[in-house]
């Protein structure tokens, strides 16, 4: 007493994704995109291997170069995204920031260099020479009225007294 019309599978919605490939995530799906191993030279062959065949080291170097290229392209993409977001937010882009910082460092180095050259000019003079004429004539020299320190010429002199409290 079952009608013989169209037969719909009542579990059809549960059947999709039954294969392993359907359940894989993007990372595991990369294995299907991987290049097959190229034909390699036989290291035990009597004759010299053909130049078009690759050795194991050639394959490894090629894979390393491909990996580095992929990383560089990813960094470039991220940098462009950051610049775009910075411009959208009205912030200063990193290149301008870097140039300004380099200019400040360069100016500081030049200032330090000019100070050191001025100090070198002062070092050329003899420090112990007696000043004559205009060298240091405007330096005030005072021999009298020197302010004495706390312990010089005090009330006690060389005598010992009681210990103050």
N, C-alpha and C positions, 0 to 999 in steps of 0.2 A: 503494500500500500504506500510505497514511496513514489512520489512523482518522478518521472523520468526526464524532466526538463533540464535546464542548465544546472550543472553541478558546481557549486561553489565550495571551495575548501574553507571550512570554518577556522582552520588554524593557519591560513595563509599569512596573516600579519605576524605570526610568531616564527615563521619559517625563514624569513630573510635574515641574512647574517650567519648562516650555518657554516660557511667556509671559514677557514682560518684567515685567509686574505681579507675577508670582509671585516674581521674583528681587529685587524692590526691598526696600530696608531701610525702617525706620520714617521716617527723615528724608525720603527721596524720596517716600514714600507721602503725605506731607502735601500735595503739590500737588493730589491728587484731592479733598482736603477743603477746599481754598481756595474762597472765595466767588467767584462769577462777577462780572465787572465790572458795576456797576449802570448803568442807562441814564443818560446824561449829557446836559446841555444843549448845544445846538449853539452855539459861540461866534460863528459867522458868520451866524446866523439874523437876519433883519430885525426880527422881533418880540422882545419880552422873553421870556427863557426861563421855562418853567413853574416855579413854586416847588417842586414835588415832585421835580424833577430835580436831581441833584447835579453840582457842578463838580469839576474835578480836585482842587482844593485841599480841598474837602469830603471827598472819598474818602481823600486822604492823611492828613488830620487824624483821620478815623475809624479808619484802619489804625494810626496811631500810638497812639491811645487804646486800641485793642484790644491792642496789643503791651504797653503799660504795664500794663494790667489783668492780662494774663497773667503778667508779671514779678512784680507785687505778690502775686498769688495764689500763685505759686511760692515767693516769699520767706516768706510766711505759713506755707505747708506745711512748708518746711524748718525754720522756727523752732519750729513745734509738734513736729516730729520731734526736734529737739535738746533741747527741754524734756523730752519724754518719755524720751529716753535719759538725760538728766541725772538725772531723778527715779529712774529704774530703777537707775542706778549710785550713787545716794545723794549726788550732787553738788548744789551750790547752783545754783538757776536764775539765769540772767543778770539778770533783773529785780531780784531781791533783792540781788545783787552791785552792781548799778547804784545802787539806793536807798542802800545802805550807803556806797558811794563818795561819792554826793552829800551825805549827811549829814556825812561826814568833811570834805569840802571846805567845807561851810557852817560847820562848827564852827571850822575853821582860819581862815576869813575873818572870823568874829566875833572870834576871839582876836586876830587881827592888827588889827582895827578897834579893839578895846579898848586894845591896846598903843599904837596911834597916837593915840588920844584922851588917854591918860595922858601921852604925850610932848608932845601939844599943850598940856596943862595946864602942863607944865614950861616950855614955850616962852613962855608968857604972862609969866613972871617976867623981870625984867631981868637978864641974865647978868652985867653989869658993875657992878651995884649992890653997895655994901658991905653985907655981911650984918649985920643988926641983930637983937639979941634971939634969937628962936627960929628964924630962917630957916636959918642954918647954924652955929649956936653950937656944936653938937656935933662940928664938923669940927676935928680936931687940927691945930694950927699949930705948927711947930717952926722956929726961926730959927738955932739953934746947931748943933751936931754933925751937920752934913751930911756924908754919905759922899762923899769926893772920887773923881773918876774916875781912870782909869789914867794919864792924861797930865797931870793937874793936880798941881802941887806935887811933882813927882817928884824924884829925885836929881839929874838933870841940869839942871833949870831951863831957862834960855834958852841954855845953852852947848851947843855941838855937840861930840860926841865921836866915837869910832870907831864904825864900823858894826858892830853885833852880828852874830855868826855863827850 
